[in-house]
Amino acid sequence: MIKQNRFYSDLLNPLYEGCDMNDLCVATYLIGAEKEESAIIKAASIGIEQTTGSWVDVPEETDEVRAKYCSKTIGIYEVPAFENQMNVNLSVGPDQLRFYVVRIGYPVANIDNNIPLLIASITGNIMSMPYLKLLDIDFPKKFVDKFQGPKFGIEGIRKMLNVYDRPLLNNMIKPCTGYTPEVGAKLFYEAAVGGVDIIKDDELIGGDRSFNALADRVKANMEAAHRADAIKGETTMYACNITDDVSKLKENAMTVINNGGNCIMVDVHGVGYSAVRMLAEDPEITVPILGHSCFNGAFTCSPYQGMSSKVVAKLARLSGCDIYLTQPPYGKFDNTFDNYITNVNTAKAKMYDVKPVLPFVGGGVVPGLVSKFLDDCGTDILLGVGAGIHAHPMGPQAGAKAFRAAIDACMNGVSLREKAKECKELQASIDKWGIYGEDHSKNLYAI
């Protein structure tokens, strides 16, 4: 009896319209294949490896099992879209490869409310293959509904700060680490009284340090926040970095809350998505979570391997970050413009009933970039500033005032040059770092 090659069957290669898309998490990959290699077999092999099968058929992997639990290849798109064999002789990629965008559906029943298993299923063993990058994951509503997501989101953070009509300003305490609570509180106060809305620890100082205990850091910085708030008539949020072993995260979070802290921060990829989710969904943790993206580039920056930062941003939002950092292309990092805009939209765009995340842009932000950020992102953005405040020629308070002046100018349609005539702090920033589109340059940055 002749039996069709299962790799070519419509069981594993259905039409999109033939699937119940609410039962599939759909992964989109970029895949490179040898010139004569079958993309259909490669895609099916990848999906089978990540679901019911292995490198060779096993007796109990029946068609009934495959129908319910095996992957479904619902799209293979060659780029360029060759349909004529004569054209395949053209060299279209590195190492004479042909490239495909492939969409594979993974049954929700295989994963169901389990981020570690999601990563194992959609990336897993196949990440060791050359020329394979995960570009996106489309989640069905039945999958997303089991996640709380951000507890506060953009609206909740704005309500805490009582700021609704402008971009928010963040400052990272510099130096990054190695300082005492007293030194940190002094810098905190200067930035806060100058007009910063959210001040965070650097990603490099987390939990208890021998030179800077967590409880002491929270007490000192929140005391500085209250003094600054009394003068400026605004609220300052302190995102205290609790990054640590997973076993210590809840204790660290409660140390922050019990000592008057109003926000916590974690290095998302150091602690893991499930650890973030644990914090976000714990009813005793009543403050927002700022997620830092350090290590993100290790698995996103290659054009042919790993996974995209859009996937990372979706997972951070699903896990419960209220604020999440992305790098813009203008400062010291080299993110592409389209990727940056995609990540900002991934944070804010509708995702069923999951609250939007406040996108946080940082890495060499100076006042001369404010108008560009507002043009790119609108007002629902957190401007992340470190050295642009602490390295201001007139000190960190002046650095913060320069940013608030730049924000005020942009919100009122006034040029930064014109605003600087009445704000010496802004003028000093412009003199040192320039204005984007005029004299601001990537050469400002050492890395």
Disulfide bonds with the S-S distance in Angstrom:
none
